[in-house]
Amino acid sequence: MKATAVAPSNIAFIKYWGRKDEVLRLPENGSISMNLSNLLTTTTVEFSDALKMDTVIFNGRKETLVTNRAIKHIDAIRKLAMFKTKVKIVSENNFPTGTGLSSSASGFAALTVAGAAAAGLKLSEKELSILARLGSGSACRSIPDGFVEWKDGKTNETSYAFSLYKKEYWDLVDVIAVTSTQKKEVSSSSGHILAQSSAFFPIRKKYIKEKIALCKKYLQEKKLQKLGELIEAEALELHAIYLTSHPSLIYLLPETLRVMHAVKEWRENGLSVYFTLNTGQDIHLICEKKNAQKVSRLAQKIEGVQKTIVNYPSDGARVIEKHLF
Ligand code: PMV
């Protein structure tokens, strides 16, 4: 009973921040994202009676925090499959972890798909998305293909993600500028709990449905300028909430700010590119494919940018044949 899956990370255009149910990981609001072709987690899961204990090897190492979170998720899968067989998990990311590139999204999507397949469960895309959400909220958006919407829902069964458009729909590109590979101090999983402590959070909640509707409209019309302005404002709002939480969350580094200023300058010079940010210092530059190489070249010239990773829209999580062990 061994299976392997590969899953993309995703970049949220409208962010998930704050939870209305901690245990079920029901988000305060819906969100919209694009799956990313070059931020991938590959995970092999094996259930076997020959194993004496559960083991998790992530990026070649055993780490208690990672192990505990992964085994908690595997326990949910074992419960569904109605067995207690021990598990071995080997998982690898092809990109930096814990720097704002949403490795928990690809990580829990890959673990869900590989774990369910290894357990012999035949789950629908919706069921896989629900299961992935229980591991990490944003992971539910890495299950369906392409451009994705996650409905907040009121119950476990009604909070899941689905595809709005396949990857071929629009040749948008996310050029990521990696500014530092230093891991953030507060993970997004823990950060969500602080959302309510910002005085600005109620204001965000008031306008979020309107924003989601606008985001879907601009996606449908393929209007990059409108979409870009919206997602950039959304990223700044997210960081305004971080900065005004108690305790405050400061993820922006000098390098990140330099890229933010540069993007505004490039736009003034006619280059159509917009930034967005997650919980971390790395910065996502959204543009069309025709401008991707130029954006990547320009970003690499900024002091403190270590490298860029160019991402196209991607399929969601899927089972693959090649195992990691
Ligand atoms: O799924 P989590 O707990 O890693 O939270 C993701 C939070 C953001 O990346 C900031 C926003 C999002 O919607 O991806």
Boltz pocket constraint, residues with backbone or C-beta under 6 A from the ligand:
constraints:
  - pocket:
      binder: B
      contacts: [[A, 10], [A, 11], [A, 12], [A, 14], [A, 15], [A, 16], [A, 17], [A, 31], [A, 102], [A, 104], [A, 105], [A, 136], [A, 137], [A, 138], [A, 139], [A, 188], [A, 189], [A, 192], [A, 277], [A, 278], [A, 279]]
      max_distance: 6.0
